[in-house]
Amino acid sequence: MTFEKPYLCAVDAGTASIRVGLFDAKGRPIAFSVKEYATVFPKPGWAEQDPDEWWRCLVAATRESLKKGDVNPKDVAAISVDGTSSTVVCLDENGHHLRSALLWMDNRSSLQSQQIFNTNHPVLKRSLAGVSAEWMIPKLLWLKDNDADTFERTRYFMEQADYLTYRLTGLFALSINHITHRWFYNDRQGGWPVDFYNAIGLKEVVRKFPTRILRLGELAGELSSAAGEAMGLRPGTRVAEGGCDAYVGMLGLDVTKPGRAAFIAGSSHLVLPITDKEINIKGIFGAHPDCVIPGLFVLEGGQVSSGSIVKWFKDNFAVEERAEAQRRNIDPYDVLTEKAAKVPIGSEGLIVMDYWQGNRNPYTDYRVQGAIWGLTLKHRAEHVFRAILEGVAFGTENILRTLSENGLHVGRPRASSGCRCMQTSATFPSTFRSSPRRPSSAPQSVRRPAPGYTRTSPRRRATWCG
């Protein structure tokens, strides 16, 4: 099918919302829409979401984007979805979810992750400091140990993005991106590590995985009639395979060659260097083969809580700043960052440890918890807010230092942000740059990654997964 004026629809399923963006064929943004959904925290360290709410938000955001951009649905040539990683969706044989999804940041499987790490299995060379309790496989083991009925009734375990792609197409598939860096899949070594799964107590779990495995940008299927009618799009529209939000963002940032690295700032932070060699570093995940670019490896250093701590502070404590923002008709983050910018570097002795949901890298310890240390009667809300930004920035510095000390120098990471305060104010970027020797470059658009899109210069076209 030919299009007189083709548009591409990019869907980003993030921690707090669905963002739908429409782009023209040269990667220029036409319209965006964001619809928020809720996260439930049943216990400390636990986090769950409703997959039906994801779908309702996707439908509403798509329709709103089409209206905002005055785009004819018949001119939308393709759609793709990225999403959070290791957000567990349990589906029955009819594709209906059996329980709330375990969100990526949920760390209830800390015991199972330690049990897995204690096996010392060879596949764990990509997790030398420990197995992350966020990852899919420890969570599946937790379900088997603690919710056996759901585990047994599950026909397919899927990721958030793959579930939404299924809702678009009616077809079950997994992204090689997700399963390589979160499920211990390795296409170079035969795919699924069945002996590893057997050793940790997940015998025959592979039978609960969809058999179709697709690379980023491969054709996943066509938009079904039901999905097209719901979203206001043309049935038959091509649907391209997506993957993990941050890893997909690497493509838009043009982190596609050895020596380059992405810095993704969102609810969590990620530093993602790409190499042509298999490098294993204690405290850093990877190297993950072929999960973004065939023939290349990705390493990962991440912070579980970063932008989510910023939002936590704004939502729970910044009452005065929210009221002022309403009076001035601006964003509360703008008020917070205006005030924080006046606080001296170091927040006058206030220190924040960014472990609200544990530590992913370089310690891989989900028993540790966050701390605000050094409070005095001198300190005000802006001190705490700035200290949070500084704590997050030095958490990133800790990851970069771990990479550097092991011979992998990240000179100038290419940055993209999904946090409102980090997008709009000078405070966070300047705080990040105040950590030692860390220049960075930002793309023309600092919106959080949608599948394949983040323009890195006025002259470079964005890339599309598909």
C-alpha positions in Angstrom: 0.0 0.0 0.0 1.3 3.4 -0.9 0.8 6.5 1.2 0.7 10.1 -0.2 1.8 11.5 3.2 2.8 8.6 5.5 2.9 8.9 9.3 4.4 6.6 11.9 2.8 5.9 15.2 5.2 5.3 18.1 3.9 4.0 21.5 6.0 4.3 24.7 4.5 2.3 27.6 6.4 3.8 30.6 6.2 3.4 34.3 3.5 6.0 34.9 1.9 6.5 31.5 1.4 5.6 27.9 2.8 8.2 25.4 1.7 8.0 21.8 3.6 10.1 19.2 2.9 10.6 15.5 5.9 11.4 13.2 6.2 12.2 9.6 8.5 10.1 7.3 11.5 12.3 8.2 11.1 11.8 11.9 9.6 15.2 12.6 7.1 15.1 15.6 3.6 15.9 14.6 1.6 15.3 17.8 1.9 13.6 21.2 -0.6 12.4 23.8 0.0 11.1 27.3 -2.4 9.1 29.4 -1.4 8.2 33.0 -2.2 4.9 34.8 -1.9 3.9 38.4 0.7 1.8 40.2 -0.4 -0.1 43.3 2.2 -0.9 46.0 0.7 -3.8 48.0 3.7 -4.1 50.2 7.1 -2.3 50.5 9.1 -3.2 47.5 6.1 -4.6 45.6 4.6 -2.8 42.6 1.7 -3.8 40.3 -0.3 -2.5 37.4 -3.5 -3.4 35.5 -2.8 -4.5 31.9 -6.4 -3.5 30.9 -5.6 0.1 32.0 -2.5 0.1 29.7 -4.8 -0.8 26.8 -7.4 1.8 27.7 -4.7 4.5 27.9 -3.2 3.3 24.6 -6.6 3.6 22.8 -7.3 7.0 24.3 -3.9 8.4 23.6 -3.9 7.2 20.0 -7.2 8.8 19.3 -6.1 12.0 20.9 -2.9 12.1 18.9 -4.7 11.7 15.7 -7.0 14.5 16.6 -4.2 16.8 17.8 -2.2 16.2 14.6 -5.2 16.3 12.3 -3.9 13.1 10.8 -6.1 10.8 8.6 -5.9 7.3 10.1 -5.5 5.9 6.6 -2.1 7.7 6.3 -0.6 5.9 9.3 1.8 3.4 7.7 3.0 1.6 10.8 2.9 1.4 14.6 5.4 0.0 17.1 5.4 -0.3 20.9 8.2 -0.2 23.5 7.7 -0.7 27.2 9.2 -1.3 30.6 11.3 -4.4 30.9 10.6 -7.4 33.2 7.0 -6.3 33.8 5.4 -9.7 34.1 2.1 -10.4 32.3 0.4 -13.8 32.9 -2.0 -14.8 30.1 -4.3 -17.8 29.8 -4.8 -19.7 26.5 -7.3 -17.1 25.4 -4.9 -14.1 25.9 -6.7 -12.9 29.1 -4.4 -11.8 32.0 -4.8 -13.8 35.1 -3.6 -11.2 37.7 -2.1 -7.8 37.9 1.2 -7.4 36.2 4.3 -7.4 38.4 5.9 -4.1 37.5 9.6 -3.9 36.5 10.6 -2.2 39.8 8.9 -4.9 41.9 11.6 -6.6 44.0 9.6 -9.2 45.9 11.8 -11.9 44.3 14.9 -10.9 46.2 15.1 -14.4 47.9 14.7 -16.2 44.6 17.3 -14.0 42.9 19.8 -14.8 45.6 19.0 -18.5 45.2 19.6 -18.3 41.5 22.9 -16.4 42.0 24.1 -19.1 44.4 23.9 -21.7 41.6 27.0 -20.1 40.0 25.7 -21.3 36.6 27.8 -20.2 33.6 25.0 -18.0 32.2 25.4 -15.7 35.2 28.6 -14.3 33.8 26.4 -11.5 32.7 25.4 -10.8 36.3 28.6 -11.0 38.2 27.5 -8.9 41.2 24.2 -10.7 41.6 20.9 -11.5 39.9 18.5 -8.6 39.8 15.2 -9.1 41.7 13.6 -7.0 38.9 14.3 -9.6 36.2 11.7 -11.8 34.7 13.2 -15.2 35.7 13.4 -14.6 39.5 9.8 -13.2 39.3 8.6 -16.4 37.6 10.3 -18.4 40.3 8.5 -16.2 42.9 5.2 -16.9 41.2 5.9 -20.7 41.2 6.8 -20.6 44.9 4.1 -18.2 46.1 1.2 -18.1 43.6 1.3 -21.6 42.2 -2.3 -21.5 40.9 -1.5 -18.6 38.6 1.8 -20.1 37.6 0.1 -23.3 36.5 -2.8 -21.7 34.7 -0.5 -19.3 32.8 -0.2 -20.3 29.1 2.1 -17.4 28.2 4.4 -15.2 30.2 5.0 -12.0 28.4 6.6 -8.5 28.7 4.5 -5.3 28.7 5.4 -4.3 25.2 4.9 -7.8 23.8 1.5 -8.0 25.5 0.4 -4.7 23.9 1.7 -5.9 20.5 -0.4 -8.9 21.0 -3.4 -6.7 21.7 -2.7 -4.9 18.4 -2.2 -8.0 16.3 -3.8 -10.9 18.1 -0.5 -12.8 17.6 1.9 -14.0 20.4 5.6 -13.2 20.1 8.6 -12.2 22.2 11.2 -9.5 21.4 14.7 -10.8 21.3 15.7 -7.6 23.0 13.8 -8.3 26.2 14.6 -12.0 26.5 18.3 -11.5 25.8 19.0 -8.9 28.5 16.3 -10.0 31.1 15.5 -13.7 30.5 19.1 -15.1 30.0 18.4 -16.0 26.3 21.4 -16.2 24.1 20.9 -16.7 20.4 24.6 -17.5 20.0 24.4 -20.4 22.4 21.2 -22.1 21.2 18.7 -19.7 22.6 16.9 -20.7 25.8 19.2 -21.9 28.6 17.1 -24.9 29.5 19.7 -26.5 31.8 19.8 -23.3 33.8 16.0 -23.1 34.1 16.0 -26.7 35.3 18.8 -26.0 37.8 16.9 -23.2 39.5 13.5 -25.0 39.7 11.8 -23.8 36.5 11.7 -27.1 34.6 9.8 -26.9 31.4 9.0 -23.2 31.8 10.0 -22.7 28.2 6.6 -24.3 27.3 5.0 -21.2 28.7 6.9 -18.8 26.4 5.6 -17.8 22.9 7.6 -19.6 20.2 7.9 -16.6 17.8 11.0 -14.5 18.6 11.4 -11.3 16.7 14.2 -8.8 16.3 13.7 -5.0 16.8 11.8 -3.7 13.8 10.7 -7.0 12.3 7.1 -7.3 11.2 5.1 -8.5 14.1 1.8 -8.6 12.2 -1.0 -6.3 11.1 -3.4 -4.3 13.2 -6.5 -6.4 13.8 -10.0 -5.2 13.0 -10.9 -5.0 16.7 -7.8 -3.0 17.6 -8.1 -0.7 14.6 -11.8 0.1 15.5 -10.9 0.8 19.1 -7.9 3.0 18.3 -9.3 4.8 15.3 -6.7 3.3 12.9 -6.9 1.4 9.7 -7.0 -2.4 10.2 -4.1 -4.0 8.4 -1.7 -1.3 9.4 1.8 -2.8 9.9 2.9 -3.5 13.4 6.7 -3.6 14.0 8.3 -5.4 16.9 9.5 -3.2 19.7 11.4 -3.9 22.9 12.6 -2.4 26.2 12.1 1.4 26.2 15.7 2.4 27.0 17.2 -0.1 24.6 14.9 1.1 21.8 15.9 4.6 22.7 19.5 3.7 21.8 18.5 3.6 18.1 17.0 7.1 18.2 20.1 8.4 19.9 22.2 6.7 17.2 24.1 4.6 19.8 24.6 2.0 17.1 28.4 1.7 16.9 31.1 0.5 19.3 32.4 3.3 21.5 29.1 5.0 21.9 26.8 5.0 24.9 23.3 6.1 25.8 22.2 7.7 29.0 18.5 7.3 29.5 16.9 9.3 32.4 13.4 8.3 33.5 11.7 6.7 36.4 15.0 4.8 36.5 18.3 5.6 34.9 20.3 3.6 32.5 23.8 3.9 31.1 24.1 1.7 28.0 27.5 1.4 26.2 27.7 -0.6 23.0 30.8 -2.7 22.1 32.0 -5.2 19.5 33.5 -7.4 22.2 32.1 -9.6 25.0 33.0 -7.8 28.2 31.9 -9.0 31.6 32.3 -6.5 34.5 31.4 -7.2 38.1 28.7 -4.7 39.0 27.5 -4.1 35.4 25.0 -6.3 33.5 26.0 -7.9 30.2 27.5 -8.0 27.8 24.2 -8.9 26.1 24.7 -10.1 22.5 22.7 -9.1 19.5 19.8 -7.6 21.5 19.8 -4.2 19.7 22.2 -4.5 16.7 23.1 -8.0 15.4 26.8 -8.6 15.9 27.2 -6.1 18.8 26.9 -6.2 22.6 25.3 -3.9 25.1 26.3 -3.5 28.7 24.0 -2.0 31.2 24.4 0.0 34.4 21.2 1.2 36.0 19.5 2.8 38.9 16.2 1.4 40.1 14.9 4.7 41.5 15.8 8.1 40.0 13.1 10.1 38.4 10.6 8.1 40.5 12.2 9.6 43.7 11.8 13.1 42.2 8.1 12.4 41.5 7.7 10.8 45.0 9.0 14.0 46.6 6.8 16.2 44.4 3.7 14.2 45.0 4.0 13.7 48.7 5.9 16.7 50.1 5.9 19.7 47.8 2.5 21.1 48.9 3.6 24.7 48.9 5.3 24.4 45.5 2.3 22.7 43.9 0.1 25.5 45.1 2.5 28.1 43.8 2.6 26.4 40.4 -1.2 26.4 40.2 -1.3 30.2 40.9 1.4 30.8 38.3 -0.1 28.3 35.8 3.2 26.4 35.5 4.5 22.9 36.2 5.3 22.2 39.9 8.7 20.8 38.8 9.5 24.3 37.4 8.9 25.8 40.9 10.9 23.1 42.6 13.8 23.5 40.3 13.8 27.3 40.5 14.2 27.1 44.2 16.7 24.2 44.0 18.9 26.2 41.6 19.5 28.7 44.4 20.8 26.1 46.8 24.6 25.7 46.8 26.2 22.5 45.4 26.2 19.9 48.1 22.8 21.0 49.5 24.5 22.4 52.6 25.5 19.0 53.9 22.4 17.1 52.9 23.0 13.6 51.4 20.6 11.3 49.6 21.2 7.6 48.9 19.0 6.7 45.9 18.0 3.2 47.0 14.2 3.7 47.3 13.7 0.3 45.6 17.1 -1.1 46.3 20.3 -0.9 44.1 20.6 -2.3 40.7 24.2 -1.4 39.8 26.9 -1.6 40.8 25.8 -3.5 44.0 22.7 -5.5 42.8 21.3 -5.5 46.3 17.6 -5.0 46.9 17.7 -5.2 50.6 19.2 -1.7 50.9 16.9 1.2 51.2 16.9 4.9 50.5 18.1 7.5 53.0 18.1 11.3 53.5 21.0 12.0 55.8 22.2 15.2 57.5 19.0 17.0 58.1 19.1 20.1 60.2 16.7 23.0 61.0 18.5 25.0 58.3 17.2 22.7 55.5 14.1 23.4 53.5 12.2 21.6 50.8 14.5 23.0 48.1 17.5 21.5 49.9 15.9 18.1 50.0 14.9 18.4 46.3 18.4 19.4 45.2 19.9 16.6 47.4 17.7 14.1 45.6 19.0 15.3 42.2 22.6 15.2 43.4 22.1 11.7 44.9 20.7 10.5 41.6 23.6 12.1 39.7 26.2 10.6 41.8 24.5 7.2 41.6 25.0 7.5 37.8 28.6 8.6 38.4 29.2 5.4 40.5 28.1 3.4 37.5 30.3 5.3 35.1 33.3 5.0 37.5 32.7 1.2 37.6 32.8 1.0 33.9 35.9 3.2 33.7 37.9 1.3 36.3 37.3 -1.8 34.2 38.6 -0.3 31.0 35.4 0.8 29.4 35.5 4.6 29.2 32.2 6.4 28.5 33.4 9.7 27.2 30.3 11.5 26.1 27.0 9.6 26.6 24.1 10.6 24.4 21.2 11.6 26.7 17.5 11.4 26.6 15.0 12.0 29.4 11.6 10.8 30.4 11.3 12.9 33.6 9.4 16.1 33.5 11.8 18.0 35.8 14.8 16.6 34.0 13.4 17.7 30.6 12.4 21.3 31.6 15.0 22.7 34.0 18.6 23.4 34.0 19.1 22.0 37.5 19.3 18.3 36.8 21.6 18.6 33.7 23.9 21.0 35.6 23.9 18.7 38.7 24.8 15.7 36.5 27.6 17.6 34.9 28.9 18.7 38.3 29.9 15.1 39.0 33.5 14.6 37.9 34.5 14.7 34.2 31.1 13.8 32.7 30.2 15.8 29.6 27.1 14.6 27.8 25.2 15.5 24.6 21.5 15.9 24.4 19.3 15.2 21.3 17.2 17.8 19.6 14.1 16.4 21.4 14.5 15.3 25.0 11.1 13.5 25.1 11.5 10.0 26.5 12.1 7.3 23.9 9.3 6.2 21.7 10.1 3.3 19.4 13.1 4.3 17.3 12.7 8.1 17.7 14.9 10.7 19.3 16.5 13.1 16.9 20.2 13.6 17.7 21.0 16.6 15.4 19.1 19.0 13.2 20.5 17.2 10.1 20.2 13.6 11.1 17.0 11.7 10.3 15.5 9.7 13.1 15.5 6.0 12.7 12.3 3.8 12.7 12.2 0.3 14.0 10.4 -1.3 11.2 
